[in-house]
Amino acid sequence: MVSLGLTLSGNVREVVPTFIKCVFTCREVSIEIHSFLPGKTIIYVSKKLYVGNLSYDTTDETLREAFSKAGVVEEASVLKDQGTGRSRGFGFVTMADDAGGDNAIQMYNDQELDGRRLKVNEARPKTDRPPRRSFGGGGGSGGGFGRGPRNDY
């Protein structure tokens, strides 16, 4: 059994749910609330956006503040390098609904924020990528100057 904490944002008026169905995919969360009234279903769909070409000065908060002008922002995050803590130059914003997401794309794609022209589009799921090549130590054939392993006689 999975326990979920659920917070709904938007214009919700006294909904008494019979059951709640949550559907999770890589790019959106869809929540259906089925009420006691037959045929009355409310569907909330959030939209995750990729935001590229961010300034190294842009923070989670400045990203949230800017995109809140387009609609309700559920989450805004600038990805950072694990070693240095410096921005990697891109991030993600999750808008509360499709309309807010579409509005944000139109408002901010190819527009300037913190001195950089942004690239904003709908986030795509991660694809299966081959493992990264390792360039660090380990392995090798031994020996020197490419003549094969050293034999001790």
N, C-alpha and C positions, 0 to 999 in steps of 0.2 A: 504494500500500500504506500502511496506517495501522498504526503501532506503538502498542500500549497497555500501560501499566503496570498491573498487576492485583494488588490486595491483597484477600484474603477475610477477613472477620471472622465470628465466630460459632463454633459447634461443628463443626469440620471434622476428620475423622479419616482420615488416609492415603488420599487419593483420588488415583488415578493417572489423569489425564484422557487420553482419546483425542483429543478436541478440545474447545475452549471456544467457546461461541457467546454473544456479547454483543448485547443488544437495547437501544437507547437511545431513550427517548421524553422528552418535556418534563418529566414528573413522576416517572419512575422509571427505574432501571437493572435489567434482568433478566439474570442470568448463569446459563447452563446448563452444567453440567460433566457430560459423558458419559464414564462409566468403561468399563473393559474388560469389565465384567460386563454382559451383555445386559439391557436393561430397567432399568438403574440410572442414573437421572438425578437430580442434585441441582440444585434451582433456588433461587437467592438473589434476592430482590427488595427493593430499598430503597424507602422511602416518604418523599417530601419534604413537609414541613408548612409552612404559612404561620403565622406567629406575629405577631399584631397587637396594638396598644395597649401596646407596650413602654414602659417608663420610659426616659427619656433617660440614666439611669444604668446601664442594663443593657448588659453587654458580651458579646462572643462567648463568653468563658469562663464567665460566670455563666449564660448561656443553655444552654451545653453541660452544665454541672454540674447544672442543674435537670432537664433532659430525660434525663440519663443514669440517673435514678431510674426511668424508664419503659422503658428498654432501651438497646441499643448505639447511640450517636450517631456517625454517620460524619462529619457536618459541622454546624456551627452558625455562623450569621453574622447580625449585626445590620447592616442597611443604613445607610450614612452619607451625608450630604449632601456632594457633591464639593467645594463651595466652603468650607464651614465645618468639615467633619469631624464634625459633630454627628449623633447618631442621627436617623434619619427616623421612628422610632417603630414599626418593624416589622422582621421578619427571617425567616429560613428555617432549619429544622432538618431534616437528612436522617437518618432512622432506618435502621438496618441491615436491618430486615425489616418486613413488614406488621403483625405482632403488636405490635412495639415502637411503630410509628406509631399504631395504633389505641389502644394503651394510653396513649400520650402525649396523644392527643386527649381521652380520657376523664379523665385525671389533671389536665390543665392548662387545658382550655377553661373559661372563666368563673371561673378561679381566680386568686389574686393572686400576683404576682412583683414584687419591688422596689416595692411600694406601688401597683401598677396591676393591674386585672382583665384578664387576657389573653383574646384571641380566637384560638383554635387550630383550624385545619381543614386538610384535605389541600390542598396547593398545586395551583393550576390553571395550565395552560400560558398563556403570554402570548398575548393575542388581537391580531389585526392592528388597530392603532389608526390613525386619520387623523393626519397630521402635526400637530404643535403649531402654533398661530398664533404669528406673530412680532409682538411689540409694539415692537420696537426699530427705530429709524431706517430709512433706505433708502426708495427709491421716492418716491411722492408726485406730485402734479400740478404742483408748482412754483407760482409766482405767490403772491399774498397774498390773504387774506380770502375764499378759496373762489371767485375769479373766473376760475380757469383759468390756463394758463401765461402767462408774461410774454412779450410779443412785443417784440423790439428792432427799431425801424424806423429 
